[in-house]
Amino acid sequence: MALAAAALALIAAGLLPAAAGAADPPETSPYGGDPALAGTDLYAFVSPDRHGTVTLIADWRRFDGSTAGSDPLVFLPGANYDINVDSDGDARPDVTFRWVFSEASQRGGGTTPATGGPVDSLDDPAPLSKQTYTLTEIRDGRSTTLLKDAVAASSDAGPAAIPRATSSPTAASAAANGTVSQSRTVPDYPALRRQAITPLKGGGQSFAGQADDPAFLDLRVLYGGDLSERGRDTLAGYNVLATALQVPASELAENGDPDKNPVIGVWSSASRPSGRSGQGSAGGMEQGSAGGMEQVSRVGNPLVDRVFAAGAADAFRASTPDRDAQDKALIAGVTDPELPRLFGSTYRIPVPAAPRNDLVEIFLTGLAKDAPTLDGTVAPIRADLTSQILNQQAQRSAFVPSEQLRLNLSVPVTGRPERLGVLAGDDQGFPNGRRLTDDVVDIELRFLEGAGQTGRRVSRLAAGDEVDANDVPFGDTFPYLALPHRPDR
């Protein structure tokens, strides 16, 4: 019974797919009934193929299987999709990158959903549904438009609707056998997505569109409280909506100097007009009587709202990092988390004693030998890596503990990333930012059992969830995300 209740809670939180045809009432659904605003995961890493730049990826709307045979999924028009960067550690954004999407226009004003033939380019009038966006940089209270009317990648709506290219994949074998090679028309969705990568002045790039869900994990570990069910990637075969940005590191570091001030904090957030009723991902923005914007989503470190703030997840998602130190539910969840006690009772293993200042350091202050703690004790993890107090021009008196995904820009890119990141001696991995290949569930399970303090892993939990990589490989260039899934591919 407890497991069933936990599973229902995870369905409501967007962590498990609901049964076919099921839907939450908008007034009780997370994210205010707007699933397209549901932040899923955030990634921040030094670009492996473009030194001196940083890649930031925010994913939205989990458990989209495919658009083939259904209405294409789109970003919520008029909402704010933000990636925020705190350079100085005061828990407030020093720069915000904001995507705002248009209404999804149908093919040439047509009255039927048919595309009228395969799409050849993003400028083609044939796409089933097309969205444009404005990308704005907000810095020191001033807004600068970086892109206007940029086109988001069209959803991969099936082999008859996507772009096509002619190729001769059997030419070599035909020549070897003395036969005539036959050209054939094949789907070319990758070419369409490449067109959606839009350059920015100063050497950056932006992307928005559908992609394979890059997270990999067996969520049964979290709602079961033990490892008896594991080894199945819950997210395999599903897609997300993604906003991605690649910018020079100097655009993110305090005073524009990543050499002196290499540590930044990052979180994503999504907001909609206040008073709006939830209309789903493709519904229009229904304005209420109240003005302004209402934040309904927030993501920093992975799984924080589900593991450390599960009892007040909606409040956490609506909050901002500068309020975290006063968030009693969040602080209690970090300093005395429930999951280690569940594992302890199941496996009869020691439960690390509260208060968990090691978790405070990992999730709220960043790693530093003299990182501030909530109770005035010495920081237990003796490593200088991810706290903004390490910046040469940091003002310690202005530092505010807060939940952010922190990244040290000065750590060299490794040629062979370790999936367990810092715990495996790879200082470029999580919790130093988050790369697509970082196995964050296994890393966080080890942290919850005290590996940050001891450097040792609990043998009975060593295998983790047994999902160690994504179901499809990632790309080598921006936006690095794998192509979206489609049932016929």
N, C-alpha and C positions, 0 to 999 in steps of 0.2 A: 504493500500500500504506500509506504514511504517512497519507494522507487518510482511508482506511478506518479505520485505528486511531484517528485523532482523532475521527471520527464516532462510533465505538463508545464512546469515552470520554465524549463529550457526551451520548449516549443514557443512559449509566449515571449521568451527573450530572443528568439531567432536563432537559437543554437541547435535545434532539431527541426526537421521538416514536419509540418502538420500533415494530417491525413488529407487525402485528395478531397477537394471541395470544402474543407473546413476553413473557417476564417474567424479571426477575433473581431468583436465589435470595435469600431473605431475609438469609442470613448474609453475602452479598457485595454486596447492594444498598446504595447510599447511604442515609443517614437510617435505618439499621438495618432496612431492609425495610419501613418505614412511609411510603408515598408521601404520605400526608396531612400528614406533618410536614416535607415538603420546602419550605423557605422559598424563594421565587422572587424577589420584589422588595419594596423598602421605599420608602415615600414619606413626606415630612415637609414641610409647607408652611403658611404663614400662610393661614388660610381666606379666600378672596377675597370671600365674601359675608357673613362674620360677623367683623368687625374685633375684634381682641382675643382671638381664639381660634386654636388651632393644630390642624391635621388630621394624624393619623398613620394610615397604612394599611400593613398587612403582608399580603402575598399568599402563598398556599400551594398546592401541588400543581398543577404546570403540565401542559398538554396534555390537559385534559379537554375533549372535543369537545361532548358534550351528555349529559344524563341521559335523553333520550327513548329508550325501548326498552332501557334498561339500569338496573341498580340505581342509585339516587341516591347521589351521593358525599356523604360526611359528614366532619366533623372527627373526629379520633381521640378517642374517649371517654377521659376521665381524664388526658389529656396536658395539659401546660402550654403554651399559646400566649402568648408574652410580647412586649410592646414595652417596651424599656428606655430610660431617659433619664438621661444624665450631664450635670448642670448645671454642675459645677465643674472638670471636666477631669481628674479623677483616674482615669478609665477604669473606674469602678465605678458601678453604677446608683444614682442618688439617688431615683428612683421607677421602679417596674415596674408596668405594667398587664397583668394576667393573665386570659386567658379559659380556662376549663375547661368542657368540654362533657360532656353526659350521653350515655348510650347512645341511639342513634336508635330511638325507639319507633315501632312500626308502628300502622297505623290501628286504633284501638280494640281492640288485642289480636287483630286478625283474623289469619287463617291464610293469606290470599292477598295478593299485592302490589297488587291493584286498589284504587283510592282510594274507590270507591263514589260517584263523582260529583265534579264540579269543586269545588275548594277555594274557599270564600268568604272566609275570614279565617284568620289564624294560630291562632285558637282553635278552628277547625273540626276535628272528629275525622277528617275525610276524608284529610288528607295522607298520601301514600305513606310518607314517613319524616319524622320530626319530632325536632329536637334543641333542647334548652334549654342555657343556659350561665350560669355565675357569673362575674362580672367583679370582680376584686379589685385594689385599689391597695396596693402594698407600698412604704412610705416609712419610712426610718430604722428598718428592722427591724420595723415595725408594719404589720399587714394590716388593711385596711378593705374590707368588702364594699360595692361600689358598686351591683351588680345581682345579683339571685338569681332563677333560673328565667326569665331573659329568653329569648325565643324567636328562634332563628336563622331566617333566611329559607328557606323550603322551596325545594328545587331546582325549576327549571322543567322538569317531566317530560313536557310535551307538551300539545297543545290540549285533550285530554279531561280532563286532570287539574288544570289550573291554574284560578285564579278567572276568572270571566267577568263581563262587564258589558254592558248593553244600551245601544246608542247608535244615532243616526240620522245617519251621516256624509254621507248624500246629501240631507239635508233642504233645504239651500239650492238645490241644483241642481234638486230636484223642484219646489220652489215656482216657480223661474224658468221651468220647462217646463210648469207647470200640471198636474203629475201628483201622485200620492199618495206620500208618503215611506214607505218600508218600514224599520222598525227591524230591526236585526240584532244577534245576540249575538256579541261579539268577545272575544278573550282579554284579560285585565286583570292580567297578572303584575305590572306596575309598582305597582298598588295594594297587592298582597300584600307587595312588598318595602318599600314605605313603612311598612307596619305593623311591619316588623322594625327600624326605626330607633327606638331606645329612649332617652328623655331621661335625663340624669343631674342630680343635684342640683348647683346651682352654674352651670348653663348649658351642660353638655356633652351629648354624644350618643354612642351606641354602635351599631355594626352588625356583624353576622356573617352570612355567607351566600355564595352563589355569585355570580360576576360575570364579565363579559368580562375576559380577560387584558389589562390596560392597557398592558403593555410592547409596544413595536413595534421590530423590528429584523430584519435578515437575518443569521441566525447563521452562514451559510456564510462570511461575512467572517472570523469568528473561527477556524473550523477549516480554512479554506483557505489562510490566510496571504497572500491578495491580494484584489483587488476584481474579479476576472474574473467572479465569480458574485455578483450583488447585485440589489436592487430588488424582492425578494419578501419580504413580511412573514411570517416563519416562524411567528409566533404568531397570525396572523389566523384568526378562527373558533374559537379555543380559549377555554376558561374557566379560572378559578382559584377557590379558596376564599379569602375575604377576611375579615380582622378590621379594623375601622376605628374610630377614636376621634376625637372633637373635644372639646377642653377649653380653658378659658381659659389664656392664655399664662402667667399668674401661677402656675398649677399646675406648670409645668415649669421656670421660671427659678430660678436660685440665690436663696435667701432670698425667693422669691416676688416678685422685683422685676425684671420684664423690661426696665424702662427702664435700670437700672444694669447688669444682667447679662443681655444679650439672647441670648447664644450658648449653644446646647445641642447635645449629641451624642445620636444615636439609633441603636439597632440592635434587630432582632427576633431571637428565639430560640425554639426549641421543644424540650421535654424530655418524656421518657416514663419510667415506672418502670424502674429498673435491673433488668437480667436478663430483660426482656420479649423474647419472640421476635416478629419482624416479622409482622404479620397483615394488612397492607393497611389501607385507609382505613376499612373498616366492621367490622373484626375487634374482638373484645373485648380488654380489657387483660389479657393473660396475665402474671401476676406471676411473677417469678423468685425465687430465694432471696435475692438481694441487695436491700437496702433503698435508699431514696432515689430521686432522679431522675437520669436520664442525658440530657445535652444532645446532640442530634444535628443541630441546624440553627442557623445564624446568618447574618444578612444585615445589612449596613450599606450602604456604597456599592455601586452596581451592579457585578456581574461580578467582584468582587474574588476570590472563591473560585475562579473559573474562569480568570482572567487572571493574577493575581499569586500565587495560592497553589494553582495547578492540580496541582502535584506532591504536595501534602499537603492536599487540599481537605477530606477527612473530619476530619483533625486540626484544621484551622482552624475548621470548623463546630462542633466539640465544645469549642472553647476560648472564652475570654472576653477582652474588650479589655485588661484589666489585664495579660495575659500577652503581648500582641503585641510589645512591645519586645524580648522574649527569644525570639520565634518566628523562628528563623534562616531558615526557608523563606519566610515572609512578607516579611521584611526584604530577603532576596535578590531576591524577585520584584518588589518595589517599586523597589529601588535599581538593579536591572539586569534589566529585564523582557525577555522573549524576543520578544514580538510586534513591537516596533520593528525588531529585527534581521531578522525574517522579511520585513517590508515593505521594509527597506533592501536586502536581497539581491534581492528580486523587482523593485523599481522603481529600483534603483541610486540611492537617495537617502541623504543623510547620516543616520547614526544618532546621536541625542544621546548624549553621553558619560556614562558612569557615574562616580560614583554619581548617581542621579537624585534630587537633593534637591528638585527641583520636584514630583515625584510624592510624595515623603515629605510635603511641605507640603500637597498636595491631599488625600491619603488618610489620613495618620497624625497630623498636628498641626493641620490647619486653616490657612487663609490668614491670615497676620499678618506685618507688616514685620519684627518681631523674634521670629517663631515659632522655638521651639527646633528644632535639627536634630540628627540622630543623630551627625554627625561634628564638631559644634561650629562649622561654617561659618555664614555669613550666609544667612538664608532667601532663596532666589532670586526668589520672586514677591513683589514689593513692593506688597502690598495688604492692608489690614485688613478682614477680612470674616467668617471662619468659625472662628476659633480661640477656645477658651474663655479663653485668656489675655487676651482683649480685655475680658472682664467686669471691671467696676470693683472687685469684691470678690474677684477671683481671687487665689489664692495660687500664684504661679509655681513655687515649690519643690515643690508637690504635683502639678503637671501631669505627666501620663504620656502619651507618644505612643501612639496606639492607633487602630485602624481603626473609625471611626464615620461615620455620615452626619450632618454638622454643619449647623445651621440658625441663622441670625441673625434673630431675631424682629423686629428694629427696621427692617429694609428694607421700605419701603412696597410694597404690592401693586401690580403693574403691570396696566394695563388691557389691554395687548396683549403677552402673553408671547412672548419670542423662544425658539424651539426649542433654540437653542444656548446659552441661559442666559448666564452671565458672559462667555463668549467673544464674545457678540454685544452686549455692553454692558448686558445685563439682569441686574442684580445679585441679583434675586430667584430666579434659576434655578440649576440645578445647576452647580457643586458646593455652592452655598448651599442646602442641603436638596435636595429633588427633587420637582418637580411632575409631574402625570400627563402633561403635554404636553412635558416636557423630552426631547430626543433624545439619550439618554445614550450610545449607541454612537458616534454621530458626535462628540460632545463628548470622549469618552474616547480615540477614535482621534487626535484633534488633540492632546490632552494627551500621549499616548504619543509623538507625534512632536515634542514640545517646544514646543507653542503656549503653554503656561503661562509659559515663560521668554521667548519671543521676541514673543508676541502675533501671530505670523504663522502662516498655515496652509500646509502643503505642497500645492502645486497639484495634484499627481498623486493626492492623497488627498482633495481638496476635496469631492468628491461624497459621500464616506462610503459608507454602505450603500444609499443612495437609498431608504430607508424613513423618511419624515420625519414621519409622523403615524400615529395609531392607525387601525385599519380601521373603527371606528365612533366617533361623537362621544361625549365625556364629558358628564356631567350638570353642571348649574349649582349644585346644592345637595348637601349631604352625603348619601351618601358619595361623590358625584361619579363613581363608577365606572359604566361602561355596563352595561346589563342582560346577563345571560348569553345565549349563543348557543343556538339550537335549530335542527335541520335544516330544519324547516318554516317558519322565519321568516327 
